[in-house]
Amino acid sequence: MVVVMMSVTDLFSVIQGSLTADQDVREEIRKVVQGLEQTAREILTLLQTVHQTSGFKDIPSKCQKAREHFNAVKVHLEELKTKFPPDQYYRFNEHWRFVLQRLIFLAAFVVYLESETLVTREAVAGVLGIEVHRDKGFHLDIEDYLSGLLILANELSRLALNSVTAGDYSRPLRISSFINELDSGFRLLNLKNDSLRKRYDGLKYDVKKIEEVVYDLSIRGLGKGDAPTEGKVAEK
């Protein structure tokens, strides 16, 4: 066996080359992620208008416009896939993980506003144009999907309160039923991820806030017009 000796200078020159190449990849990823973040802000700004008093009147059109924005998300994610080797997803995913969780939440929020059902992981992957299974490359990680659902729960607790302000007294009851179903689902999980577990702790407060809204409506004799939607999962 022949051992090739390298000088210290040559050795560190090779290391510097590797560091530079890695930094170039990360910089290319950041540029694409900036576009994703901008599109996510546009979708969020659009959907946030449902919290306004007049926002409940044209929810279908807002959802349709949001879905159109997700076409741009697909383009950004297709570009992102080209910026790193497929087998190094977890080496670089800290750059896009936060915005991806926000996009998962936004997709789940759109589906909830459309049908008051829980979006599946497969359906979210379809909206984003990415894979479900990690062995197929750029995929929708399970923990990211769950994080997006927990962000949705927080958004719905806010929507429940604003529904009352808008005079929609039955919606908080339906939201309460949905969130309790979601909470029951999370209770079945043995969460090991610290960040995810902390976010799940926040779900307890969301459940409590919505229960307070429902209780206030009940003592006022309001909100009994519509039956709550239970146990439904969206496939679109």
Helices and strands as residue ranges (DSSP letters): H 8-48, G 49-51, G 55-58, H 59-81, G 86-88, H 89-92, G 93-95, H 97-115, E 118-119, H 121-128, G 134-136, H 142-165, H 171-187, H 194-219, E 233-234
